[in-house]
């Protein structure tokens, strides 16, 4: 799999350091709050697992499975909710955990969907941010790393359901996804 990459953008060690830094900030911001961390499947699983180890306050976790890529390399803008939350979030402080924020269309839909449930607050933490790809007006409060507009895989990020298991994040060679 490593031979399919042009380069490594974030090493395993760098990712863990970002998780620690983000977790410390989130801990400060959410002390004595009713925090629910909502992971967006499938890409956020590795990031969420490592991040919450560094959040030193009470929290609950839940997951949503949404799709807007439908097998391609770019969001279609059409968001489908494949799995909704398992419990009520009314009156709670919601932290959406996402692997990457690109166009923002999917996250914009998710945030509007969740805010309608009368939450106390809603913020986003993302490991990766591609601000130059943004189409929707949305920003993450917590960002691990801003990255260039390249197709990245690893650490939960996939291409055709492959590469998620890499412990680092790399840039996929163009010939792999333009076949």
C-alpha positions in Angstrom: 0.0 0.0 0.0 2.8 2.4 0.8 4.0 2.2 -2.8 0.6 3.8 -3.9 1.5 7.0 -2.0 3.4 10.0 -3.4 4.4 11.1 0.1 3.4 11.0 3.8 1.8 14.2 5.0 1.4 13.3 8.6 3.3 10.6 10.4 1.8 8.4 13.1 3.7 10.5 15.7 2.5 13.8 14.4 -1.1 12.5 14.4 -0.8 11.4 18.0 0.7 14.8 19.0 -2.3 16.6 17.3 -4.7 14.3 19.1 -3.1 15.2 22.4 -3.1 18.9 21.7 -6.8 18.9 20.6 -7.8 16.7 23.5 -6.2 19.1 26.0 -8.1 22.1 24.5 -11.4 20.2 24.3 -10.9 19.2 28.0 -10.6 22.8 29.0 -13.6 23.9 26.9 -16.0 21.1 28.0 -15.3 20.8 31.8 -18.7 20.4 33.6 -20.7 20.2 30.3 -22.9 17.4 29.0 -20.5 16.4 26.2 -21.5 14.0 23.5 -18.9 13.2 20.9 -20.4 12.2 17.6 -18.2 10.4 15.2 -18.9 10.5 11.5 -18.5 7.0 10.1 -16.4 5.5 8.8 -13.5 7.8 8.4 -13.4 9.3 11.9 -13.2 6.0 13.8 -9.4 6.0 14.2 -9.2 9.7 15.0 -12.1 9.6 17.4 -10.6 6.6 19.3 -7.2 8.4 19.7 -8.7 11.8 20.4 -11.1 10.9 23.2 -8.2 9.2 25.1 -6.9 12.8 25.7 -10.3 14.3 26.7 -10.2 14.4 30.5 -13.9 15.0 31.3 -17.1 13.0 31.3 -18.4 12.3 27.8 -20.7 10.0 25.8 -20.0 8.8 22.3 -22.4 8.1 19.4 -22.0 7.7 15.7 -23.7 8.8 12.5 -23.1 7.2 9.1 -23.7 9.6 6.2 -22.8 9.4 2.6 -22.1 12.1 0.0 -19.3 10.5 -2.0 -21.2 7.5 -3.4 -17.9 5.8 -4.4 -16.1 8.7 -6.0 -13.3 11.0 -5.0 -15.5 14.1 -4.5 -18.6 14.9 -2.6 -21.8 14.8 -4.7 -23.4 17.3 -2.4 -26.3 14.9 -1.9 -26.2 13.8 1.7 -27.8 10.5 2.8 -28.1 9.5 6.5 -27.4 5.8 6.6 -27.3 5.6 10.5 -28.7 8.2 12.8 -27.8 8.7 16.5 -28.8 6.1 19.0 -30.1 8.5 21.7 -31.5 11.9 22.3 -29.1 14.9 22.2 -31.6 17.6 23.3 -29.9 20.0 25.7 -26.5 18.4 25.3 -23.1 19.8 24.1 -22.3 18.1 20.8 -18.8 17.8 19.4 -18.8 16.4 15.8 -15.6 14.4 15.2 -14.7 14.3 11.5 -11.6 13.0 9.7 -11.5 15.7 7.0 -13.3 18.9 6.2 -13.3 19.7 2.5 -16.2 21.2 0.7 -18.2 21.4 3.9 -21.5 20.4 2.2 -21.8 17.2 4.2 -20.9 18.7 7.6 -23.2 21.7 6.9 -26.1 19.3 6.4 -25.2 17.3 9.5 -24.9 20.4 11.7 -28.3 21.7 10.6 -29.8 18.3 11.1 -28.4 18.1 14.7 -29.1 21.7 15.7 -32.8 21.1 14.9 -32.8 18.7 17.9 -32.4 21.6 20.4 -28.8 20.9 21.4 -27.1 23.2 23.9 -24.1 23.7 21.7 -22.5 22.2 18.6 -18.9 22.4 17.5 -16.7 20.4 15.0 -13.3 18.9 15.5 -11.5 17.7 12.4 -8.1 16.2 12.0 -7.6 17.6 8.5 -8.9 20.8 6.9 -8.8 21.7 3.2 -10.1 25.3 3.4 -9.4 26.1 -0.3 -12.0 23.4 -1.2 -14.8 24.9 0.9 -18.2 25.3 -0.8 -20.4 25.7 2.3 -20.0 28.3 5.0 -18.8 26.1 7.8 -15.6 26.0 9.9 -14.3 23.6 12.5 -13.5 25.1 15.9 -10.7 22.5 16.4 -8.4 21.7 13.5 -5.5 19.3 13.7 -3.8 20.3 10.4 -4.6 22.4 7.3 -3.5 20.5 4.2 -3.1 21.3 0.5 -5.7 20.2 -2.0 -4.5 16.7 -2.6 -6.2 13.3 -2.4 -5.2 11.8 1.0 -5.6 8.4 2.5 -4.8 6.6 5.7 -5.7 6.8 9.3 -9.4 6.2 8.5 -9.4 8.0 5.1 -10.0 5.8 2.2 -10.2 5.4 -1.5 -12.7 2.6 -2.5 -12.7 1.4 1.1 -8.9 0.8 1.0 -6.0 2.4 2.9 -8.1 3.2 6.1 -5.7 1.0 8.1 -2.6 3.0 7.4 -1.3 4.5 10.7 -0.3 7.7 9.0 -1.8 10.0 6.3 -0.3 10.1 2.8 -1.0 11.6 -0.6 -2.4 9.0 -3.0 -0.7 8.8 -6.4 -3.0 10.3 -9.1 -2.7 7.2 -11.3 -4.3 5.1 -8.5 -7.6 7.0 -8.5 -7.8 8.0 -12.2 -7.7 4.5 -13.5 
